[in-house]
Amino acid sequence: MVIDVFEQLKERIGSTRHYSFGQSGNSQDEADFPLQGEINLIRTERGILVTGVLNTRVEAVCSRCLGTFYQPLILKIEEELLPTVDLSTGAPLSWPEEEGAFTINDKQEFDLGEAVRQYALLALPLKPLCREDCAGLCPTCGHNLNQGPCSCTAPIDPRLAPLTKLVSSEGKDGLGDGST
């Protein structure tokens, strides 16, 4: 998603351009990960301020069942784009080092895709879930419990194992009938 900002860089400070993104584009990437929303480009003293809200989805892996699913994301973008060359002279511009700053290339274009990628990475949940009630995997056999129960017997806590022996011996001795 390369946007040409050559004309806007020549405009006065405060000039605004508005872009809308529809369902999906023609490329395979855009069809797999549709981008919807709107952005505004506002000319600033140093470059162009990009603001907007975009909706997309990314393929994620559930942290419980390890199944893949599409995670919807809402991206709230606010970034200032800095040109790398002076528009009138073509001389390289040297801005103070700003880590992570987005730049406008020497053709006076910027790639919105990189900004979307970075904002999507920040918007991903730490533990993505395919659904809120995901049952996960059986810790013994690894069966996906969303597809039904497994045939494993519940493991006995080793700290409680002596109690199970006591309960089973009471049943054999007849002492467990409740009489005193």
GROMACS elastic network, one bead per residue, 0.5 to 0.9 nm:
[ bonds ]
;  ai    aj funct       b0    kb
    1   110     6  0.83168   500
    1   111     6  0.56169   500
    1   112     6  0.53829   500
    1   113     6  0.54586   500
    1   114     6  0.88197   500
    2   109     6  0.64304   500
    2   110     6  0.55657   500
    2   112     6  0.60642   500
    2   113     6  0.75234   500
    3   108     6  0.87176   500
    3   109     6  0.54923   500
    3   110     6  0.55495   500
    3   111     6  0.63910   500
    3   112     6  0.70989   500
    4     7     6  0.78904   500
    4     8     6  0.86232   500
    4   107     6  0.81281   500
    4   108     6  0.61579   500
    4   110     6  0.67508   500
    5     8     6  0.52267   500
    5     9     6  0.61523   500
    5    10     6  0.89026   500
    5    41     6  0.88881   500
    5    48     6  0.85201   500
    5   104     6  0.82011   500
    5   108     6  0.56609   500
    5   109     6  0.55848   500
    5   110     6  0.75680   500
    6     9     6  0.53944   500
    6    10     6  0.68480   500
    6    87     6  0.82949   500
    6   107     6  0.77747   500
    6   109     6  0.70291   500
    7    10     6  0.53690   500
    7    11     6  0.67559   500
    7   108     6  0.87882   500
    8    11     6  0.50909   500
    8    12     6  0.81326   500
    8    15     6  0.74210   500
    8    16     6  0.80569   500
    8    17     6  0.78870   500
    8    41     6  0.86313   500
    8    42     6  0.85169   500
    8    43     6  0.68413   500
    8    48     6  0.83946   500
    9    12     6  0.79415   500
    9    13     6  0.87468   500
    9    43     6  0.67778   500
    9    44     6  0.88888   500
    9    47     6  0.71211   500
    9    48     6  0.75944   500
    9    83     6  0.88747   500
    9    87     6  0.76547   500
    9   108     6  0.82120   500
   10    87     6  0.77257   500
   10    88     6  0.89969   500
   11    14     6  0.84729   500
   11    15     6  0.65315   500
   11    43     6  0.74390   500
   12    15     6  0.59284   500
   12    43     6  0.70512   500
   12    44     6  0.84317   500
   12    45     6  0.89086   500
   13    16     6  0.88966   500
   13    42     6  0.77953   500
   13    44     6  0.51734   500
   13    45     6  0.61025   500
   14    42     6  0.57639   500
   14    43     6  0.50402   500
   14    44     6  0.61571   500
   14    45     6  0.86081   500
   15    41     6  0.81750   500
   15    42     6  0.56900   500
   15    43     6  0.53713   500
   15    44     6  0.83127   500
   16    40     6  0.66641   500
   16    41     6  0.55188   500
   16    43     6  0.65025   500
   17    39     6  0.84430   500
   17    40     6  0.56734   500
   17    41     6  0.50779   500
   17    42     6  0.66110   500
   17    43     6  0.87405   500
   18    38     6  0.72472   500
   18    39     6  0.60103   500
   18    41     6  0.63956   500
   18    42     6  0.88748   500
   19    37     6  0.85240   500
   19    38     6  0.56289   500
   19    39     6  0.53724   500
   19    40     6  0.63371   500
   19    41     6  0.81355   500
   20    36     6  0.75280   500
   20    37     6  0.58492   500
   20    39     6  0.65859   500
   20    40     6  0.88950   500
   21    24     6  0.79532   500
   21    25     6  0.89496   500
   21    35     6  0.63459   500
   21    37     6  0.52912   500
   21    38     6  0.61006   500
   21    39     6  0.84708   500
   21    54     6  0.82555   500
   22    25     6  0.77751   500
   22    34     6  0.80755   500
   22    35     6  0.67341   500
   22    36     6  0.50954   500
   22    37     6  0.70540   500
   23    30     6  0.88865   500
   23    31     6  0.84730   500
   23    34     6  0.58082   500
   23    35     6  0.63011   500
   23    36     6  0.57814   500
   24    27     6  0.84705   500
   24    30     6  0.54983   500
   24    31     6  0.53071   500
   24    32     6  0.82607   500
   24    33     6  0.76148   500
   24    35     6  0.61821   500
   24    36     6  0.76642   500
   25    28     6  0.80491   500
   25    29     6  0.83513   500
   25    30     6  0.51761   500
   25    31     6  0.59709   500
   25    34     6  0.73677   500
   25    35     6  0.84057   500
   26    29     6  0.84875   500
   26    30     6  0.67492   500
   26    31     6  0.66606   500
   27    30     6  0.53957   500
   27    31     6  0.62657   500
   27    32     6  0.87518   500
   28    31     6  0.50893   500
   28    32     6  0.61845   500
   28    33     6  0.85330   500
   29    32     6  0.52271   500
   29    33     6  0.60170   500
   29    34     6  0.80711   500
   30    33     6  0.50182   500
   30    34     6  0.51323   500
   30    35     6  0.70635   500
   31    34     6  0.56265   500
   31    35     6  0.88910   500
   32    57     6  0.85345   500
   32    58     6  0.83822   500
   32    59     6  0.89762   500
   33    56     6  0.62920   500
   33    57     6  0.56308   500
   33    58     6  0.62124   500
   33    59     6  0.83536   500
   34    55     6  0.80166   500
   34    56     6  0.55668   500
   34    57     6  0.68037   500
   35    54     6  0.66109   500
   35    55     6  0.57501   500
   35    57     6  0.78252   500
   36    53     6  0.85577   500
   36    54     6  0.55184   500
   36    55     6  0.50200   500
   36    56     6  0.64141   500
   37    52     6  0.75884   500
   37    53     6  0.57908   500
   37    55     6  0.59723   500
   37    56     6  0.87783   500
   38    51     6  0.85852   500
   38    52     6  0.56461   500
   38    53     6  0.59499   500
   38    54     6  0.62972   500
   39    50     6  0.66666   500
   39    51     6  0.55184   500
   39    53     6  0.65482   500
   39    54     6  0.76877   500
   39    77     6  0.81244   500
   40    49     6  0.79078   500
   40    50     6  0.57371   500
   40    51     6  0.53122   500
   40    52     6  0.60465   500
   41    48     6  0.61829   500
   41    49     6  0.55944   500
   41    51     6  0.66832   500
   41    52     6  0.88356   500
   42    47     6  0.85781   500
   42    48     6  0.54512   500
   42    49     6  0.50137   500
   42    50     6  0.65535   500
   42    51     6  0.81693   500
   43    46     6  0.81689   500
   43    47     6  0.61129   500
   43    49     6  0.63415   500
   44    47     6  0.51599   500
   44    48     6  0.52983   500
   44    49     6  0.64729   500
   44    80     6  0.83947   500
   45    48     6  0.80552   500
   46    80     6  0.84465   500
   46    81     6  0.82781   500
   46    82     6  0.64498   500
   46    83     6  0.79090   500
   47    80     6  0.67649   500
   47    81     6  0.56037   500
   47    83     6  0.61226   500
   47   103     6  0.88979   500
   47   104     6  0.84482   500
   48    79     6  0.83458   500
   48    80     6  0.55685   500
   48    81     6  0.50832   500
   48    82     6  0.67880   500
   48    83     6  0.84874   500
   48   104     6  0.89503   500
   49    78     6  0.70768   500
   49    79     6  0.57358   500
   49    81     6  0.61220   500
   49    82     6  0.89006   500
   50    77     6  0.69624   500
   50    78     6  0.54662   500
   50    79     6  0.52181   500
   50    80     6  0.60433   500
   50    81     6  0.72978   500
   51    76     6  0.75523   500
   51    77     6  0.52384   500
   51    79     6  0.67172   500
   51    80     6  0.87484   500
   52    75     6  0.81340   500
   52    76     6  0.59191   500
   52    77     6  0.52735   500
   52    78     6  0.68031   500
   53    74     6  0.69682   500
   53    75     6  0.55758   500
   53    77     6  0.61195   500
   54    73     6  0.82760   500
   54    74     6  0.58939   500
   54    75     6  0.50654   500
   54    76     6  0.65714   500
   54    77     6  0.77193   500
   54   116     6  0.84385   500
   55    72     6  0.73533   500
   55    73     6  0.57798   500
   55    75     6  0.61605   500
   55    76     6  0.89057   500
   56    71     6  0.84896   500
   56    72     6  0.59158   500
   56    73     6  0.53603   500
   56    74     6  0.66349   500
   56    75     6  0.78483   500
   56   120     6  0.83882   500
   57    70     6  0.59672   500
   57    71     6  0.52757   500
   57    73     6  0.54904   500
   57    74     6  0.85003   500
   57   120     6  0.86491   500
   58    69     6  0.82752   500
   58    70     6  0.54207   500
   58    71     6  0.53348   500
   58    72     6  0.66515   500
   58    73     6  0.75475   500
   58   120     6  0.80674   500
   58   124     6  0.88094   500
   59    68     6  0.66747   500
   59    69     6  0.56756   500
   59    71     6  0.61475   500
   59    72     6  0.89525   500
   60    67     6  0.83456   500
   60    68     6  0.55776   500
   60    69     6  0.55225   500
   60    70     6  0.59526   500
   60    71     6  0.61154   500
   60   124     6  0.87597   500
   60   128     6  0.70914   500
   60   129     6  0.86543   500
   60   130     6  0.84202   500
   61    64     6  0.87616   500
   61    65     6  0.83047   500
   61    66     6  0.54958   500
   61    67     6  0.55563   500
   61    69     6  0.63612   500
   61    70     6  0.85788   500
   61    71     6  0.89834   500
   61   127     6  0.89767   500
   61   128     6  0.68390   500
   61   129     6  0.76932   500
   61   130     6  0.77154   500
   62    65     6  0.57159   500
   62    67     6  0.53855   500
   62    68     6  0.62082   500
   62    69     6  0.72389   500
   62   127     6  0.73603   500
   62   128     6  0.52946   500
   62   130     6  0.53169   500
   62   131     6  0.85016   500
   62   134     6  0.86887   500
   62   136     6  0.86306   500
   63    66     6  0.57141   500
   63    67     6  0.82284   500
   63   126     6  0.88704   500
   63   127     6  0.54892   500
   63   128     6  0.57164   500
   63   129     6  0.59793   500
   63   130     6  0.82661   500
   63   136     6  0.80530   500
   64    67     6  0.82171   500
   64   127     6  0.84115   500
   64   128     6  0.84279   500
   64   129     6  0.68687   500
   64   130     6  0.84065   500
   64   134     6  0.68286   500
   64   135     6  0.71216   500
   64   137     6  0.65986   500
   65    68     6  0.88627   500
   65   129     6  0.83916   500
   65   130     6  0.82019   500
   65   134     6  0.71828   500
   65   135     6  0.72035   500
   65   137     6  0.52645   500
   65   143     6  0.88580   500
   65   144     6  0.61086   500
   65   145     6  0.78668   500
   65   146     6  0.79093   500
   66   130     6  0.88907   500
   66   136     6  0.77880   500
   66   137     6  0.81718   500
   66   144     6  0.87119   500
   67   130     6  0.74081   500
   67   144     6  0.89222   500
   68   130     6  0.75555   500
   69   129     6  0.86267   500
   69   130     6  0.60133   500
   70   130     6  0.79900   500
   71   124     6  0.80762   500
   71   128     6  0.78010   500
   71   129     6  0.85191   500
   71   130     6  0.78041   500
   73   120     6  0.69859   500
   73   123     6  0.66531   500
   73   124     6  0.73115   500
   74   120     6  0.81847   500
   74   123     6  0.74621   500
   75   116     6  0.76230   500
   75   119     6  0.62531   500
   75   120     6  0.66534   500
   75   123     6  0.69426   500
   76   119     6  0.78706   500
   77   115     6  0.81186   500
   77   116     6  0.81287   500
   77   119     6  0.73014   500
   79   101     6  0.79904   500
   79   102     6  0.74362   500
   79   115     6  0.85227   500
   80   101     6  0.74502   500
   80   102     6  0.69075   500
   80   103     6  0.83223   500
   81   101     6  0.71047   500
   81   102     6  0.50875   500
   81   103     6  0.50379   500
   81   104     6  0.61379   500
   81   110     6  0.80686   500
   82    95     6  0.81612   500
   82   101     6  0.75278   500
   82   102     6  0.64546   500
   82   104     6  0.57060   500
   82   105     6  0.88709   500
   83    86     6  0.72651   500
   83    87     6  0.84012   500
   83    92     6  0.89301   500
   83    93     6  0.73513   500
   83   102     6  0.88764   500
   83   103     6  0.55729   500
   83   105     6  0.65632   500
   83   106     6  0.76204   500
   83   108     6  0.72573   500
   83   109     6  0.89830   500
   84    91     6  0.86473   500
   84    92     6  0.58904   500
   84    93     6  0.52818   500
   84    94     6  0.73458   500
   84    95     6  0.83466   500
   84   103     6  0.64901   500
   84   104     6  0.60591   500
   84   105     6  0.59915   500
   84   106     6  0.62228   500
   84   108     6  0.85455   500
   85    88     6  0.88293   500
   85    89     6  0.80857   500
   85    90     6  0.54900   500
   85    91     6  0.54185   500
   85    93     6  0.50299   500
   85    94     6  0.84929   500
   85   104     6  0.84369   500
   85   105     6  0.77437   500
   85   106     6  0.59356   500
   85   107     6  0.89976   500
   85   108     6  0.84248   500
   86    89     6  0.55689   500
   86    91     6  0.53003   500
   86    92     6  0.61857   500
   86    93     6  0.60769   500
   86   106     6  0.89197   500
   87    90     6  0.56642   500
   87    91     6  0.80377   500
   87   108     6  0.83444   500
   88    91     6  0.83042   500
   89    92     6  0.87915   500
   90    93     6  0.88392   500
   90   106     6  0.83370   500
   92   106     6  0.87398   500
   94    97     6  0.84551   500
   95    98     6  0.77399   500
   97   101     6  0.85168   500
   98   101     6  0.55681   500
  102   110     6  0.82157   500
  102   114     6  0.88106   500
  102   115     6  0.77570   500
  103   109     6  0.87992   500
  103   110     6  0.68445   500
  103   111     6  0.89684   500
  104   107     6  0.78364   500
  104   108     6  0.56215   500
  104   109     6  0.54291   500
  104   111     6  0.81942   500
  105   108     6  0.53341   500
  105   109     6  0.55371   500
  105   110     6  0.62123   500
  105   111     6  0.89019   500
  106   109     6  0.74013   500
  107   110     6  0.86838   500
  110   113     6  0.88862   500
  111   114     6  0.60858   500
  111   115     6  0.74898   500
  112   115     6  0.52861   500
  112   116     6  0.62106   500
  112   117     6  0.86323   500
  113   116     6  0.50371   500
  113   117     6  0.60500   500
  113   118     6  0.86593   500
  114   117     6  0.50034   500
  114   118     6  0.62431   500
  114   119     6  0.86049   500
  115   118     6  0.52107   500
  115   119     6  0.61144   500
  115   120     6  0.84313   500
  116   119     6  0.51570   500
  116   120     6  0.59013   500
  116   121     6  0.85589   500
  117   120     6  0.51065   500
  117   121     6  0.62672   500
  117   122     6  0.87674   500
  118   121     6  0.51915   500
  118   122     6  0.64169   500
  118   123     6  0.87246   500
  119   122     6  0.50763   500
  119   123     6  0.61205   500
  119   124     6  0.87766   500
  120   124     6  0.62318   500
  121   124     6  0.54686   500
  121   125     6  0.88715   500
  122   125     6  0.81602   500
  124   127     6  0.84324   500
  124   128     6  0.74159   500
  125   128     6  0.53458   500
  125   129     6  0.86457   500
  128   131     6  0.87339   500
  129   132     6  0.63722   500
  129   133     6  0.85835   500
  129   134     6  0.69914   500
  130   133     6  0.86115   500
  130   134     6  0.67318   500
  131   134     6  0.54237   500
  132   135     6  0.89985   500
  133   136     6  0.89746   500
  133   146     6  0.89923   500
  134   145     6  0.82228   500
  134   146     6  0.65193   500
  135   138     6  0.87218   500
  135   144     6  0.77286   500
  135   145     6  0.54624   500
  135   146     6  0.55435   500
  136   139     6  0.89398   500
  136   142     6  0.89623   500
  136   143     6  0.85158   500
  136   144     6  0.60756   500
  136   145     6  0.57519   500
  136   146     6  0.67554   500
  137   140     6  0.85921   500
  137   141     6  0.81500   500
  137   142     6  0.52077   500
  137   143     6  0.54242   500
  137   145     6  0.55291   500
  137   146     6  0.80791   500
  138   141     6  0.56981   500
  138   143     6  0.52352   500
  138   144     6  0.65653   500
  138   145     6  0.64269   500
  138   149     6  0.86017   500
  138   150     6  0.73322   500
  138   152     6  0.83697   500
  139   142     6  0.57659   500
  139   143     6  0.82207   500
  140   143     6  0.82967   500
  140   152     6  0.71598   500
  140   153     6  0.89663   500
  140   154     6  0.86528   500
  140   155     6  0.83633   500
  141   150     6  0.79643   500
  141   151     6  0.88350   500
  141   152     6  0.71644   500
  142   145     6  0.86083   500
  142   150     6  0.88957   500
  143   146     6  0.87673   500
  143   147     6  0.82212   500
  143   148     6  0.86276   500
  143   149     6  0.80525   500
  143   150     6  0.62968   500
  144   147     6  0.57981   500
  144   148     6  0.73759   500
  144   149     6  0.81574   500
  144   150     6  0.81648   500
  145   148     6  0.51317   500
  145   149     6  0.54891   500
  145   150     6  0.69565   500
  146   149     6  0.78486   500
  147   150     6  0.89525   500
  149   152     6  0.86389   500
  150   153     6  0.86541   500
  152   155     6  0.84430   500
  153   156     6  0.89101   500
  155   158     6  0.86992   500
  156   159     6  0.84028   500
  156   160     6  0.70836   500
  156   161     6  0.65061   500
  156   164     6  0.88457   500
  157   160     6  0.53782   500
  157   161     6  0.63651   500
  158   161     6  0.50501   500
  158   162     6  0.80645   500
  159   162     6  0.73639   500
  159   163     6  0.86356   500
  160   163     6  0.54458   500
  160   164     6  0.68997   500
  161   164     6  0.52931   500
  161   165     6  0.67139   500
  161   166     6  0.89204   500
  162   165     6  0.51997   500
  162   166     6  0.63812   500
  162   167     6  0.88346   500
  163   167     6  0.61832   500
  163   168     6  0.85973   500
  164   167     6  0.50571   500
  164   168     6  0.61061   500
  164   169     6  0.85089   500
  165   168     6  0.51726   500
  165   169     6  0.60490   500
  165   170     6  0.85502   500
  166   169     6  0.52072   500
  166   170     6  0.61674   500
  166   171     6  0.87674   500
  167   170     6  0.52263   500
  167   171     6  0.65013   500
  167   176     6  0.79610   500
  168   171     6  0.52702   500
  168   172     6  0.65920   500
  168   173     6  0.89203   500
  169   172     6  0.51129   500
  169   173     6  0.61406   500
  169   174     6  0.85213   500
  169   175     6  0.85176   500
  169   176     6  0.87367   500
  170   173     6  0.52167   500
  170   174     6  0.60081   500
  170   175     6  0.51405   500
  170   177     6  0.85481   500
  171   174     6  0.54324   500
  171   175     6  0.66693   500
  171   176     6  0.55814   500
  171   177     6  0.80618   500
  172   175     6  0.78338   500
  172   176     6  0.84420   500
  173   176     6  0.75877   500
  174   177     6  0.62679   500
  175   178     6  0.72764   500
  175   179     6  0.77836   500
  175   180     6  0.89735   500
  176   179     6  0.78883   500
  177   180     6  0.89432   500
